[in-house]
Amino acid sequence: MLSGKEVAKHNSRDSCWIIVHGHVYDVTEFLDDHPGGSKIILKYAGKDATEEYDPIHPPDAITTNLPPEKHLGPVEPDTVERVEVEVTDEEKARLARIAARPPLSTILNLHDFEAIARQVMADKAWAYYSSAADDEITNRENHAAYHRIWFRPRVLRDVTEVDFATTILGHKSSMPIYITATALGKLGHPDGELNLTRAAGKHGVIQMIPTLASCSFDDIVDAALPGQVQFFQLYVNKDRKITKRIVQHAEKRGIKGLFITVDAPQLGRREKDMRMKFDAEDPSEVTQAGSEGVDRSQGAARAISSFIDPGLNWDDLKWFKSITTMPLILKGVQCWEDALEAYDRGLAGVVLSNHGGRQLDFARSGIEVLVEVVDKLKEKRGLTFPHEKFQLFCDGGVRRATDVLKAIALGATAVGIGRPFLYAYSAYGPEGMDRALEILHSEFEMNMRLLGAPTIKHVVPSMVDTSNIHTHIVAVPTDKLYDLNYESLQHAMLKEVKSKL
Ligand SMILES: Cc1cc2nc3c(=O)[nH]c(=O)nc-3n(C[C@H](O)[C@H](O)[C@H](O)COP(=O)(O)O)c2cc1C
């Protein structure tokens, strides 16, 4: 076992050792390849980097990226000096804002969480969670598209009791929503994805575990209650042996649905995230790194996802069926032709999604695609929805139970919600998650009554008017709550000007 004293000697570019989770790694040769730049590693040279490492890396990032001979073994815990983290003025100001959060009882809707999260989250975390691709047109459209669907409620129906429980891929859910997969959960809160697991168990909804979680897959599964259903989102690795191991392990651990992400052969350009990196780095270092062929400007997200296989194609689906009996669902389908192909190939469903606007800008919203998919699958294959054997899901921009009910009326089995839950726990921890799910619960109850729908089965296509869905024009003024939260993109700025802002 190594001593902290020995590790501390390797504190330079010539010999750089770091400690992560009680193990020592020699990262000297990796310094220039680190997607986050060498500077941040050198800050922890000879020291314990766990606290810095944890939120922005999946747990196995270091072990999979460093050759085994660079794993130097465990360190004697008592001999490691604590790293003094300097509290900057910005951080002090942020801590003051955290102390000034309004009580949870004043949080009335999911937008409120976003408004608070934006003010209290660390800049890096906010940039990663809130960012979307290019001009963020799709990100905003995801939300705006719901404004082009209006209700046709029914009256004089007995709505004394309303029941919005449903089944998703045959499993009970207390509401027609699920917590969709979002990477790097610890950026917002030290417990990361476990906040979602615990809340999902408590409130009877299903969590989709991401491949790039910051907690380990097993820890997330272990945190579930007995019988709690979980799905898994899969990024397919170029090395199929790794994918096979992950998939079969997920099945062994009781995962009930495999959602294969198909909209990310390369990660989109998320400029808020990228600018944050430029701010954090010495710009000269970034240029230098670029000239060495390592483009650090793309942010941690791209770096940790470089294993994703852009060669993934329809023919691979047979192989997936041969390695697992879990239902297979494609996440990120964006037109009826691909939904039909998925049906014809015997998949269990598709998620109509553009990855929260983080991939192809000007991809249409999931809810708009849902309308055409339902139409065309009826025309081409005689299907009606909801359909037990081939289920439709959508996600993106969902912030109200009314949004969800529109999708349900159109034929979706359930709807995925991403950022609002991240903001809820980033701003308020586990209690924030409770509040977010309670808010949705009471919104469902009221809106089902007002729609004249005692159960989910009563939420039918004739209850919505979608005649404007494809027009892509939003009435002005748009949604005040959303517009107040939406943070517009910045331009590049002169150095001096920037430092004064
Ligand atoms: C911070 C963040 C990380 C995400 N990570 C993943 C991921 O690792 N895999 C994936 O398939 N989708 C990922 N998504 C997309 C979500 O699963 C989902 O499609 C999207 O968040 C829905 O939009 P919403 O955030 O407006 O609810 C991510 C989204 C966000 C916001």
The ligand as an SDF file (V2000), in Angstrom:
LIG
                    3D

 31 33  0  0  0  0  0  0  0  0999 V2000
  -28.1970   17.0470  -18.7920 C   0  0  0  0  0  0  0  0  0  0  0  0
  -28.7840   16.0590  -19.7480 C   0  0  0  0  0  0  0  0  0  0  0  0
  -28.1170   14.8600  -19.9830 C   0  0  0  0  0  0  0  0  0  0  0  0
  -28.6560   13.9210  -20.8530 C   0  0  0  0  0  0  0  0  0  0  0  0
  -28.0090   12.7320  -21.0270 N   0  0  0  0  0  0  0  0  0  0  0  0
  -28.5340   11.7930  -21.8420 C   0  0  0  0  0  0  0  0  0  0  0  0
  -27.8870   10.5420  -22.0140 C   0  0  0  0  0  0  0  0  0  0  0  0
  -26.8280   10.2870  -21.4420 O   0  0  0  0  0  0  0  0  0  0  0  0
  -28.4550    9.6380  -22.8500 N   0  0  0  0  0  0  0  0  0  0  0  0
  -29.6210    9.8930  -23.5220 C   0  0  0  0  0  0  0  0  0  0  0  0
  -30.1020    9.0490  -24.2570 O   0  0  0  0  0  0  0  0  0  0  0  0
  -30.2690   11.0650  -23.3480 N   0  0  0  0  0  0  0  0  0  0  0  0
  -29.7470   12.0080  -22.5450 C   0  0  0  0  0  0  0  0  0  0  0  0
  -30.4090   13.2050  -22.3890 N   0  0  0  0  0  0  0  0  0  0  0  0
  -31.6960   13.4290  -23.0730 C   0  0  0  0  0  0  0  0  0  0  0  0
  -32.8710   13.0440  -22.1740 C   0  0  0  0  0  0  0  0  0  0  0  0
  -32.9730   11.6570  -22.0090 O   0  0  0  0  0  0  0  0  0  0  0  0
  -34.2010   13.5350  -22.7780 C   0  0  0  0  0  0  0  0  0  0  0  0
  -34.2960   13.1300  -24.1110 O   0  0  0  0  0  0  0  0  0  0  0  0
  -34.3660   15.0440  -22.6520 C   0  0  0  0  0  0  0  0  0  0  0  0
  -33.7320   15.5180  -21.5050 O   0  0  0  0  0  0  0  0  0  0  0  0
  -35.8340   15.4190  -22.5990 C   0  0  0  0  0  0  0  0  0  0  0  0
  -35.9850   16.7930  -22.5770 O   0  0  0  0  0  0  0  0  0  0  0  0
  -36.2500   17.6730  -21.2410 P   0  0  0  0  0  0  0  0  0  0  0  0
  -34.9320   17.7840  -20.5590 O   0  0  0  0  0  0  0  0  0  0  0  0
  -36.7280   18.9620  -21.8110 O   0  0  0  0  0  0  0  0  0  0  0  0
  -37.2910   16.9680  -20.4170 O   0  0  0  0  0  0  0  0  0  0  0  0
  -29.8770   14.1740  -21.5350 C   0  0  0  0  0  0  0  0  0  0  0  0
  -30.5330   15.3860  -21.2970 C   0  0  0  0  0  0  0  0  0  0  0  0
  -30.0110   16.3250  -20.4150 C   0  0  0  0  0  0  0  0  0  0  0  0
  -30.7490   17.5940  -20.1770 C   0  0  0  0  0  0  0  0  0  0  0  0
  1  2  1  0
  2  3  1  0
  2 30  2  0
  3  4  2  0
  4  5  1  0
  4 28  1  0
  5  6  2  0
  6  7  1  0
  6 13  1  0
  7  8  2  0
  7  9  1  0
  9 10  1  0
 10 11  2  0
 10 12  1  0
 12 13  2  0
 13 14  1  0
 14 15  1  0
 14 28  1  0
 15 16  1  0
 16 17  1  0
 16 18  1  0
 18 19  1  0
 18 20  1  0
 20 21  1  0
 20 22  1  0
 22 23  1  0
 23 24  1  0
 24 25  2  0
 24 26  1  0
 24 27  1  0
 28 29  2  0
 29 30  1  0
 30 31  1  0
M  END
$$$$
